[in-house]
Amino acid sequence: MNGKGILIVVSGFSGAGKGTLMRELLSRYDNYALSISATTRKLRPGEEEGKEYFFKSIEEFEKMIAQGELIEYASYVGNYYGTPRVYVEEQLQTGQDVILEIEMQGALKVKEQFPKTLLLFVTPDSVGELKKRLVGRGTESAETIRSRMEQALKEADALYKYDYLIVNDELDSCVRHMHQIIMGEHSRAARNDEFIKKIKNELEEDLKGAS
């Protein structure tokens, strides 16, 4: 069937465990390529340039915007985030499923440009667990945590715009569930126009030969 990759956007509440989930998914399966976003936020302990993000100054990021080098970009809790265009398009053509781990504002912009994008939203099973994970990071002030909780409340109003919700309560089952959803998408009829046309043409030829 369709040999092109699927563009997948994974969003989630800050602290929902998106990064851990993505790392585990990519370590288990070789058909995924994770697009690395550019951001103006500060590098956190343990992060590396070009691995988690491309860390840019505001001036560098705004130059990328002006030159049309981003599929999407957005401002989130005081920082820019955006998706470099070239890498994504190249990987899709080779058949890789490309995952963008981006926030909701950017995700909906991607969906506008690429209507067949698969939108997944990651959430813990309760607000109490969400707050526990944010506090457990040990890297953010009480004011920042409150800001992220307020942002989560705004995001909750638009969850219905996503195709699937992924409840990240147990890592192993969550990874398997996400992989199964993506594999199922490859068989969706709307993603296989060329295969449907091929079958239709073969049926027409067969019926002509039989007449």
C-alpha positions in Angstrom: 0.0 0.0 0.0 1.1 3.6 0.5 4.9 3.7 0.9 5.1 7.3 2.2 5.5 7.9 5.9 2.9 9.4 8.1 3.4 12.7 9.8 2.5 12.3 13.5 2.2 15.2 16.0 2.5 14.3 19.7 1.5 17.0 22.1 0.7 16.8 25.8 0.4 18.7 29.0 3.8 19.9 30.3 5.0 17.1 32.6 2.9 14.4 31.0 6.0 12.4 30.1 6.1 13.0 26.3 9.9 12.9 26.1 10.3 9.6 28.0 7.5 8.1 25.8 9.2 9.2 22.6 12.6 7.9 23.6 11.2 4.5 24.4 9.1 4.4 21.2 12.2 5.1 19.1 14.4 2.6 20.9 11.9 -0.2 20.3 10.9 0.4 16.7 13.0 1.5 13.7 10.3 2.9 11.4 10.2 6.3 13.3 12.1 9.5 12.8 11.8 12.1 15.5 11.9 15.6 14.2 14.0 17.9 16.4 12.4 21.2 17.1 14.1 24.6 17.4 13.5 26.6 20.6 14.6 29.7 22.4 14.1 28.2 25.9 17.1 27.6 28.1 19.0 24.3 27.9 18.1 22.0 30.9 20.6 19.8 32.8 21.3 16.7 30.8 20.1 18.1 27.4 22.4 18.4 24.4 22.3 20.8 21.4 20.9 19.0 18.4 19.5 16.1 20.4 16.5 17.3 22.4 16.3 20.7 20.6 18.2 23.1 18.4 18.7 25.9 21.0 18.5 29.3 19.3 18.6 32.9 20.4 15.5 35.0 19.7 17.3 36.8 16.8 18.3 33.4 15.2 14.8 32.0 15.6 13.2 35.1 14.0 15.6 34.8 11.1 14.4 31.2 10.5 10.8 32.5 10.5 11.6 35.3 8.0 13.3 32.8 5.6 10.4 30.3 5.7 12.5 27.5 7.2 9.8 26.4 9.7 6.7 24.3 9.1 5.2 25.9 12.2 6.2 27.9 15.1 4.6 29.2 18.3 5.2 31.0 21.5 4.7 28.9 24.6 5.2 30.0 28.2 7.5 32.9 27.0 9.6 30.9 24.5 9.5 30.2 20.8 9.2 26.6 19.5 9.3 25.6 15.8 9.7 22.7 13.4 12.4 22.8 10.7 10.9 22.0 7.3 13.6 20.2 5.3 14.2 17.3 7.6 10.5 16.4 7.9 9.8 16.4 4.2 12.9 14.3 3.4 12.1 11.7 5.9 8.5 11.3 4.8 9.6 10.7 1.2 11.8 7.8 2.3 8.9 6.1 4.1 9.8 7.0 7.6 7.0 7.9 10.0 8.0 11.4 11.3 7.1 12.4 14.8 6.9 16.0 15.8 6.8 16.5 19.6 5.3 20.0 19.8 2.7 21.9 21.8 -1.0 22.3 20.8 -0.8 25.7 19.1 1.9 24.4 16.7 0.1 21.0 16.2 -3.0 22.6 14.9 -1.0 24.8 12.5 0.6 21.6 11.1 -2.8 20.0 10.7 -3.9 23.0 8.6 -0.9 22.6 6.2 -1.0 18.8 6.2 -4.6 17.6 6.8 -3.6 13.9 7.0 -1.4 14.5 10.0 -2.1 12.2 12.9 -2.6 14.1 16.1 -1.9 12.4 19.5 -2.2 14.0 22.9 -0.4 12.6 25.9 -1.8 13.0 29.4 -1.4 11.4 32.9 -4.5 9.8 34.4 -5.1 12.7 36.8 -4.3 16.3 37.6 -2.7 15.2 40.9 -0.3 13.0 38.9 0.4 15.8 36.5 1.4 18.2 39.3 3.5 15.6 41.0 5.5 15.1 37.8 6.1 18.8 37.4 7.2 19.2 41.0 9.4 16.1 40.7 11.5 17.7 37.9 13.1 19.9 40.5 14.0 22.4 37.8 11.1 24.9 37.9 9.8 27.5 40.4 6.4 27.4 42.0 5.4 30.3 39.7 6.5 28.4 36.6 4.6 25.3 37.7 1.4 27.3 38.2 1.9 28.8 34.7 2.1 25.4 33.2 -1.0 24.2 35.1 -2.9 27.3 33.8 -1.7 26.5 30.3 -2.9 22.9 30.7 -6.4 24.2 31.6 -6.5 26.2 28.4 -5.3 23.1 26.4 -8.0 20.9 27.9 -10.7 22.9 26.1 -9.2 21.8 22.7 -8.4 18.1 23.3 -11.3 17.1 21.1 -9.3 18.4 18.1 -6.8 15.5 18.5 -7.4 12.1 16.9 -6.4 10.1 20.0 -5.7 10.6 23.6 -2.7 8.6 25.1 -3.0 8.1 28.9 0.6 7.7 30.1 0.1 5.8 33.3 2.3 2.7 32.6 5.2 3.2 30.2 5.4 -0.2 28.5 1.6 -0.5 27.7 1.5 3.2 26.6 4.3 2.7 24.1 2.7 -0.4 22.6 -0.6 1.3 22.4 0.8 4.3 20.6 2.6 2.0 18.1 -0.5 0.1 17.4 -2.5 3.3 16.7 0.1 4.5 14.2 0.4 1.1 12.5 -3.4 1.1 12.1 -3.3 4.5 10.5 -1.2 3.0 7.6 -4.3 0.9 6.6 -6.8 3.7 6.7 -8.5 4.0 3.3 -8.1 7.7 3.1 -4.3 7.3 3.2 -4.2 4.8 0.4 -5.6 6.6 -2.7 -3.0 5.1 -5.1 -3.7 1.5 -3.9 -7.5 2.0 -4.3 -7.0 3.3 -7.8 -4.7 0.4 -8.7 -7.3 -2.2 -7.5 -10.1 -0.4 -9.3 -8.1 -0.3 -12.6 -7.2 -4.0 -12.3 -10.8 -4.9 -11.7 -11.8 -2.9 -14.8 -9.1 -4.6 -16.9 -10.1 -8.0 -15.7 -13.8 -7.4 -16.5 -12.9 -6.2 -20.0 -10.9 -9.3 -20.6 -13.7 -11.5 -19.5 -16.3 -9.9 -21.8 
